[in-house]
Amino acid sequence: MIKIIETNLSLDGNGNIVDHQSRVIEIEIWEDYVNEIKENISVFRKSILGCLNGYTIPKKSEVSNIIYDDFHLSCNVYNSAGVKSKKLAYKSLI
């Protein structure tokens, strides 16, 4: 299993960070995780530390500006109400 550190930054209308949350999840394959984000597939995941369980992408959201490599992913997420957030993910080496 691969550990991923996911951080979601809530942004206001000017792009300023107003809140943030991070969690650690486990996945089988990094490329499958990236494809879930690219294809806007909501997958429920449990945090392996703490209690921040939830979906990788909120249902009925729009994802844009996806940038990724073998260890990093970032994208913008607009929920169904049009509120913008930034998702960051890092594939841990541990």
C-alpha positions in Angstrom: 0.0 0.0 0.0 1.1 3.6 -0.7 0.5 6.4 1.8 -0.7 9.7 0.4 -0.8 12.9 2.3 -3.8 14.9 1.1 -4.3 18.6 1.9 -7.4 20.6 1.0 -7.2 24.4 1.1 -10.5 26.3 1.3 -10.2 29.6 -0.6 -12.2 32.8 -0.4 -13.3 34.8 -3.5 -9.9 36.4 -3.7 -8.0 33.2 -3.6 -6.9 33.6 0.1 -6.6 30.5 2.2 -9.4 30.5 4.9 -9.1 26.9 6.1 -7.1 23.8 5.5 -7.2 20.1 6.4 -4.8 17.3 5.8 -5.1 13.6 6.1 -3.1 10.4 5.3 -4.8 7.7 3.2 -3.6 4.5 1.7 -4.0 3.5 -1.9 -2.9 0.6 -4.1 -1.5 2.4 -7.1 -0.5 6.1 -7.5 -1.6 6.2 -11.2 -5.1 5.0 -10.2 -5.4 7.8 -7.7 -4.3 10.4 -10.3 -6.9 9.0 -12.8 -9.6 9.3 -10.1 -8.9 13.0 -9.8 -8.5 13.5 -13.6 -11.8 11.7 -14.3 -13.5 13.5 -11.4 -14.5 10.2 -9.6 -15.6 10.6 -6.0 -14.1 7.8 -3.9 -14.7 7.4 -0.1 -11.4 7.0 1.7 -10.7 6.5 5.4 -7.9 8.4 7.0 -5.3 6.1 8.6 -4.5 8.9 11.2 -7.3 10.7 12.9 -10.9 10.8 11.7 -10.9 12.9 8.5 -12.7 10.3 6.5 -14.4 11.4 3.3 -14.4 11.6 -0.5 -11.3 12.5 -2.5 -13.4 14.8 -4.7 -16.8 16.0 -3.4 -19.6 14.7 -5.5 -20.8 17.0 -8.3 -17.6 19.0 -8.2 -15.6 20.3 -11.1 -11.8 19.7 -11.2 -9.4 21.9 -13.2 -5.7 22.7 -13.5 -4.5 19.3 -12.7 -0.7 19.1 -12.4 1.1 15.9 -11.3 4.2 13.8 -11.5 5.3 10.6 -9.8 5.0 12.0 -6.3 2.9 15.2 -6.4 -0.6 16.3 -7.5 -2.3 19.6 -7.3 -5.6 20.8 -8.8 -8.5 23.2 -8.3 -11.8 21.9 -7.1 -15.1 23.8 -7.4 -17.9 22.3 -5.4 -21.5 22.2 -6.5 -22.0 25.7 -5.0 -19.1 27.1 -7.0 -16.8 27.4 -3.9 -13.1 27.0 -4.9 -10.6 24.9 -3.1 -7.1 23.6 -3.9 -6.2 19.9 -3.5 -2.6 18.9 -2.9 -1.4 15.3 -2.7 2.0 13.9 -1.9 3.0 10.2 -2.3 5.0 9.4 0.8 8.2 7.4 0.5 7.6 5.7 3.9 
